[in-house]
Amino acid sequence: MNILYYPEINIPRTEWAVRAFLYYDEVAAIVPYRYNMEPDLYESFMREAVVNELVIPIDPMMNLRYQDQMQKIFEQYVTLHMQSLEQRRGFFHRMKHLKAFKLHEGKFGHSLYHSLEELGLAEQDKNGWYNVEPHTANDLMYYLASVLANTMDYRLSTDRMSYSFSIRYIHTPEYEIRHQNNRRNCILKELMPAPRNYDLGRIKHFKETHRELLRTFRNHVEEIALDATISPESELFSIKLDQLRQEKEEISARMRESHLGDIIFGKICGVLSPIWGTSALLNAIYNACHVERPEVNCRGMKYIVLAERNLMRR
């Protein structure tokens, strides 16, 4: 399960990012080609994530074959309703020094930015950046990310709910995707508390080591996240989340018991090992105890418990 992050080039250093690294097989971001040649342009957290292969940079100019057609389609969208265009143009003229969004020239062709400049929706800044009217910038990033995600088989994901375009996409597949992300994020925030101090290299190693556990855990999270009949505000969602929480607590307790049992078993062996035949008897007792212990359906919660134990810095 792979996601494409948007709208920023740099994935911010947040709990959302750490959870994404631990939950998804691959996290990608839309990154201009120049950043691959000059990695110092990245913010430090993003650069470390790219080095550890936790984030895959996607250059849109290298992965979109029909950029001219894409530009024409977007220009048609922006100019479709003149009243909306005039509102955007007026807002940009009044507020461009306060609320303009910055977009990098490497995400789109120069001709698109030039067209937006002529429409009064953008102006060139410095170092390869353009100031773009906020609504237009939001639409443009969503447009680009959606086409890339469809082309490269990613799911769109963002940590900014303002980019969901809930009003424009009500009763469309995009609107349901927003709710899927919302349900998924609620579950992960509850079950997967991100450590405040962490090592991205250790996160990568941990995920590679426990891929099967991750797959099991993710399957059960997605059963809820993809169910359009369940609202995060509903009682049913609370019940299902509470079930997962209890299973996590139960497997955590069982893992502590198992560890304690191993310690006790080791201590008994240390005390009785000089006695002939004792080791065989203790081995029989140990095996019988495991037989008598009821099985626990951890539903992948072991992945979360191990993550908390192994990735928390003491």
C-alpha positions as CSV (number, residue, x, y, z in Angstrom):
1,M,0.0,0.0,0.0
2,N,1.7,3.2,-1.3
3,I,0.8,6.8,-0.8
4,L,1.7,10.1,-2.5
5,Y,2.0,13.0,-0.1
6,Y,1.0,16.5,-1.1
7,P,1.0,19.5,-1.2
8,E,4.5,20.4,0.1
9,I,7.9,19.3,-1.2
10,N,9.1,18.6,2.3
11,I,7.1,16.2,4.5
12,P,7.1,18.0,7.8
13,R,8.6,16.5,11.0
14,T,5.3,15.4,12.7
15,E,3.7,12.4,14.3
16,W,1.7,12.0,11.1
17,A,4.9,11.5,9.2
18,V,6.3,8.9,11.6
19,R,3.0,6.9,11.5
20,A,3.0,7.1,7.7
21,F,6.5,5.6,7.6
22,L,5.5,2.8,9.9
23,Y,2.2,2.0,8.3
24,Y,2.6,2.3,4.5
25,D,4.9,0.2,2.3
26,E,6.0,3.3,0.4
27,V,5.7,7.0,1.0
28,A,6.4,9.3,-2.0
29,A,6.4,13.1,-2.4
30,I,6.3,15.4,-5.4
31,V,9.8,16.8,-5.7
32,P,11.4,18.9,-8.5
33,Y,14.4,17.5,-10.2
34,R,16.7,20.2,-8.9
35,Y,16.3,18.8,-5.3
36,N,17.8,15.4,-6.5
37,M,20.8,17.3,-7.8
38,E,21.1,19.6,-4.7
39,P,19.9,17.6,-1.7
40,D,20.8,20.5,0.6
41,L,17.6,22.2,-0.7
42,Y,15.6,19.7,1.4
43,E,14.7,20.5,5.0
44,S,16.8,18.3,7.3
45,F,14.0,15.9,8.3
46,M,13.0,15.3,4.6
47,R,16.6,14.9,3.6
48,E,17.2,12.2,6.3
49,A,13.9,10.4,5.2
50,V,15.0,10.4,1.6
51,V,18.5,9.1,2.5
52,N,16.9,6.3,4.5
53,E,14.6,5.5,1.6
54,L,11.5,6.2,3.8
55,V,10.4,8.8,1.2
56,I,10.6,8.3,-2.6
57,P,11.0,11.6,-4.5
58,I,8.7,11.8,-7.6
59,D,9.7,14.2,-10.3
60,P,6.5,15.2,-12.1
61,M,8.4,16.3,-15.2
62,M,9.9,12.9,-15.6
63,N,6.7,10.9,-15.0
64,L,4.0,12.8,-17.0
65,R,4.1,12.3,-20.7
66,Y,1.3,14.7,-21.7
67,Q,2.1,17.9,-19.9
68,D,0.8,20.2,-22.6
69,Q,-2.6,18.5,-22.5
70,M,-2.6,18.6,-18.7
71,Q,-1.9,22.4,-18.9
72,K,-4.7,23.1,-21.3
73,I,-7.2,21.1,-19.3
74,F,-6.3,23.0,-16.1
75,E,-6.5,26.4,-17.9
76,Q,-9.9,25.5,-19.2
77,Y,-11.0,24.7,-15.6
78,V,-9.7,28.0,-14.2
79,T,-11.3,30.1,-16.9
80,L,-14.6,28.1,-17.1
81,H,-16.5,30.5,-14.8
82,M,-15.6,34.2,-15.2
83,Q,-17.1,35.2,-11.9
84,S,-14.9,32.8,-10.0
85,L,-11.9,33.9,-12.0
86,E,-12.6,37.5,-11.2
87,Q,-12.9,36.7,-7.5
88,R,-9.6,34.8,-7.5
89,R,-7.9,37.6,-9.4
90,G,-9.2,40.2,-7.0
91,F,-8.2,38.3,-3.9
92,F,-4.7,37.7,-5.3
93,H,-4.3,41.4,-6.1
94,R,-5.4,42.4,-2.6
95,M,-3.7,39.7,-0.5
96,K,-0.7,38.4,-2.5
97,H,1.8,39.8,-0.1
98,L,0.0,38.1,2.8
99,K,-1.6,34.9,1.7
100,A,-0.1,33.9,-1.6
101,F,1.1,30.3,-1.9
102,K,4.5,29.5,-3.2
103,L,4.9,26.8,-5.9
104,H,8.2,25.7,-7.4
105,E,8.8,26.0,-11.1
106,G,10.0,22.4,-11.2
107,K,6.5,21.0,-10.5
108,F,5.0,22.4,-13.7
109,G,6.1,23.7,-17.1
110,H,7.0,27.4,-17.4
111,S,4.2,27.9,-19.8
112,L,1.6,27.1,-17.2
113,Y,3.0,29.7,-14.8
114,H,3.2,32.2,-17.6
115,S,-0.5,31.5,-18.4
116,L,-1.4,32.0,-14.7
117,E,0.5,35.3,-14.7
118,E,-1.4,36.5,-17.7
119,L,-4.7,35.6,-15.9
120,G,-3.6,37.6,-12.8
121,L,-3.3,34.6,-10.6
122,A,0.5,34.3,-10.2
123,E,3.7,36.2,-10.3
124,Q,7.3,35.1,-10.4
125,D,9.3,35.3,-7.2
126,K,13.0,34.3,-6.9
127,N,15.0,31.2,-6.9
128,G,12.6,29.3,-9.0
129,W,9.5,30.0,-7.0
130,Y,6.1,31.6,-8.0
131,N,3.5,33.3,-5.8
132,V,0.2,31.8,-6.7
133,E,-3.4,32.7,-5.6
134,P,-4.3,30.3,-2.8
135,H,-7.4,28.7,-4.2
136,T,-5.7,28.2,-7.6
137,A,-2.6,26.8,-5.9
138,N,-4.7,24.3,-3.9
139,D,-6.5,23.2,-7.0
140,L,-3.3,23.0,-9.0
141,M,-1.5,20.8,-6.4
142,Y,-4.5,18.6,-6.0
143,Y,-4.8,18.3,-9.8
144,L,-1.1,17.4,-10.2
145,A,-1.1,15.0,-7.3
146,S,-4.3,13.2,-8.5
147,V,-2.9,12.7,-12.0
148,L,0.4,11.4,-10.7
149,A,-1.2,9.1,-8.2
150,N,-3.5,7.6,-10.8
151,T,-0.5,7.2,-13.3
152,M,1.8,5.6,-10.7
153,D,-0.7,3.6,-8.7
154,Y,-0.4,5.6,-5.4
155,R,-3.1,6.7,-3.0
156,L,-3.3,10.4,-2.2
157,S,-2.5,11.4,1.3
158,T,-2.0,14.7,3.2
159,D,-1.7,15.9,6.7
160,R,-3.7,19.0,5.9
161,M,-7.4,18.6,5.9
162,S,-7.8,22.0,4.1
163,Y,-6.6,20.2,1.0
164,S,-9.6,17.8,0.9
165,F,-11.8,20.2,-1.2
166,S,-14.9,18.9,0.7
167,I,-17.3,21.4,-0.8
168,R,-16.3,20.9,-4.4
169,Y,-16.1,17.2,-4.2
170,I,-19.2,16.3,-2.2
171,H,-20.8,13.0,-3.4
172,T,-17.8,12.1,-5.5
173,P,-15.1,9.4,-5.1
174,E,-12.7,12.1,-3.9
175,Y,-15.0,13.0,-1.1
176,E,-15.1,9.4,0.1
177,I,-11.3,9.2,-0.1
178,R,-11.1,12.1,2.3
179,H,-13.3,10.2,4.8
180,Q,-11.3,7.1,4.3
181,N,-8.1,9.0,5.3
182,N,-10.0,10.6,8.2
183,R,-11.1,7.2,9.5
184,R,-7.6,5.7,9.0
185,N,-5.8,8.6,10.7
186,C,-8.2,8.4,13.7
187,I,-7.4,4.7,14.1
188,L,-3.6,5.1,13.7
189,K,-3.5,8.1,16.1
190,E,-5.2,6.0,18.8
191,L,-3.3,2.8,18.3
192,M,0.1,4.0,17.0
193,P,1.4,6.8,19.3
194,A,4.5,8.2,17.6
195,P,7.6,8.4,19.7
196,R,8.8,11.9,20.4
197,N,12.4,10.9,19.8
198,Y,13.2,8.4,17.0
199,D,15.8,7.3,14.6
200,L,14.6,7.1,10.9
201,G,17.2,4.4,10.2
202,R,15.8,2.2,13.0
203,I,12.2,2.8,11.7
204,K,13.3,1.6,8.2
205,H,15.0,-1.5,9.7
206,F,12.0,-2.3,11.9
207,K,9.5,-2.1,9.1
208,E,11.6,-4.3,6.8
209,T,12.0,-6.9,9.6
210,H,8.3,-7.1,10.4
211,R,6.5,-6.7,7.1
212,E,4.2,-9.7,7.7
213,L,3.1,-8.3,11.0
214,L,2.5,-4.9,9.3
215,R,0.4,-6.5,6.6
216,T,-1.8,-8.3,9.1
217,F,-2.2,-5.1,11.2
218,R,-3.0,-3.0,8.1
219,N,-5.6,-5.4,6.8
220,H,-7.7,-5.0,9.9
221,V,-7.3,-1.2,10.0
222,E,-8.4,-1.0,6.4
223,E,-11.5,-3.1,7.1
224,I,-12.7,-0.1,9.1
225,A,-11.1,2.7,7.1
226,L,-12.7,1.6,3.8
227,D,-16.1,1.0,5.2
228,A,-18.2,4.0,4.0
229,T,-21.0,3.1,6.3
230,I,-18.9,3.9,9.4
231,S,-18.5,7.5,10.4
232,P,-15.7,8.5,12.9
233,E,-18.3,10.2,15.0
234,S,-20.5,7.1,15.2
235,E,-20.9,4.8,18.1
236,L,-20.0,1.8,15.9
237,F,-16.7,3.4,15.0
238,S,-16.0,3.9,18.8
239,I,-16.9,0.2,19.4
240,K,-14.6,-1.1,16.7
241,L,-11.7,1.1,17.8
242,D,-12.2,0.0,21.4
243,Q,-12.0,-3.6,20.3
244,L,-8.7,-3.0,18.5
245,R,-7.4,-1.1,21.6
246,Q,-8.3,-4.0,23.9
247,E,-6.6,-6.5,21.6
248,K,-3.5,-4.3,21.6
249,E,-3.5,-4.2,25.4
250,E,-4.1,-7.9,25.6
251,I,-1.2,-8.9,23.3
252,S,1.0,-6.5,25.2
253,A,0.2,-8.1,28.5
254,R,0.7,-11.6,27.0
255,M,4.1,-10.6,25.7
256,R,5.1,-9.4,29.1
257,E,3.9,-12.6,30.7
258,S,5.8,-14.6,28.1
259,H,9.0,-12.7,28.9
260,L,8.4,-13.1,32.6
261,G,7.9,-16.8,32.1
262,D,11.2,-17.1,30.3
263,I,13.0,-15.3,33.1
264,I,11.4,-17.6,35.8
265,F,12.2,-20.6,33.7
266,G,15.8,-19.5,33.4
267,K,16.0,-19.0,37.2
268,I,14.6,-22.4,38.0
269,C,17.0,-24.0,35.6
270,G,19.8,-22.2,37.3
271,V,18.8,-23.5,40.7
272,L,18.0,-27.1,39.7
273,S,20.5,-27.8,36.9
274,P,22.8,-29.9,39.0
275,I,20.1,-32.4,39.6
276,W,20.2,-35.3,37.1
277,G,17.2,-35.3,34.7
278,T,15.9,-31.9,35.8
279,S,16.3,-30.1,32.5
280,A,14.2,-32.6,30.7
281,L,11.4,-32.3,33.3
282,L,11.5,-28.5,33.2
283,N,11.4,-28.5,29.4
284,A,8.2,-30.7,29.7
285,I,6.7,-28.2,32.2
286,Y,7.6,-25.2,30.0
287,N,6.0,-26.8,26.9
288,A,2.9,-27.8,28.9
289,C,2.5,-24.2,30.2
290,H,2.5,-22.9,26.6
291,V,-0.1,-25.5,25.6
292,E,-2.4,-24.5,28.5
293,R,-2.0,-20.8,27.7
294,P,-5.0,-19.8,25.4
295,E,-4.3,-18.5,22.0
296,V,-4.7,-14.7,21.5
297,N,-6.0,-13.3,18.2
298,C,-3.7,-10.3,18.1
299,R,-4.9,-9.2,14.6
300,G,-1.5,-7.7,13.9
301,M,-1.4,-5.7,17.2
302,K,2.0,-7.3,17.8
303,Y,3.4,-5.0,15.2
304,I,2.3,-1.9,17.2
305,V,3.5,-3.3,20.5
306,L,6.9,-4.2,19.1
307,A,7.2,-0.7,17.5
308,E,6.5,1.0,20.8
309,R,9.1,-1.2,22.6
310,N,11.8,-1.1,19.9
311,L,11.6,2.5,18.6
312,M,11.1,4.4,21.8
313,R,14.4,6.0,22.9
314,R,15.1,5.8,26.5
